């Protein structure tokens, strides 16, 4: 996957809230079919249809970057693996509300954690020992009241100061 990153202006970070990701990025991109116009910053987000099979170390800009945003299609099952890890859903889905619009429902959020497994053989048989990492993913989708699209926006990030060691 080739990165389309451009340098950000000094002091600028692209860190939209869940509401902004749903209301402004996902909704405008797929309901209004408008191109994202971002001036003097990186083009965010890109499409990555196999994000659940990638380890964050394989994403463009690693290790300099610790946050990525990708459009992808909803999967029937989020349990997909690469050779040593799996994204597992944590917690329940949560509503994304718009505080500026009487807490209107603008999205649905699912959270995932990357879990590493120890490989037992060349047949990729995994042990029962899960080793949670400090990598997380939030998947934002539009509620059915807004659209029946299968597009979602995924935010992959690393939580700093985690007690887990990077492999």
JOKA-V21755 format. One record per backbone hydrogen bond with DSSP energy under -0.5 kcal/mol. NH is the residue of the N-H (numbers start at 0). CO is the residue of the C=O. Records with the same first field share a line. If there is no record, write none. Layout:
# JOKA-V21755
NH=CO / CO
This chain:
# JOKA-V21755
11=8
14=12
20=16
21=17
22=18
23=19
24=19
25=20
26=21
28=24
29=25
30=26
31=26
33=27
37=35
42=3
43=41
45=68
47=70
50=47
52=49
53=50
57=54
58=55
61=58
63=60
64=60
67=155
69=153
70=45
71=151
73=149
79=77
81=84
85=114
86=79
87=85 / 112
89=110
93=108
95=106
96=94
97=103
98=96
100=97
101=98
102=97
103=97 / 100
105=95
106=95
107=140
108=93
109=138
110=89
111=136
112=87
113=134
114=85 / 112
115=113 / 130
116=83
117=128
119=124
123=120
125=123
126=117
129=127
130=115
131=129
132=113
135=156
136=111
137=154
138=109
139=137 / 152
140=107 / 138
141=150
145=142
146=142
151=71
152=139
153=69 / 151
154=137
155=67 / 153
156=135
157=65
158=133
159=157
161=158
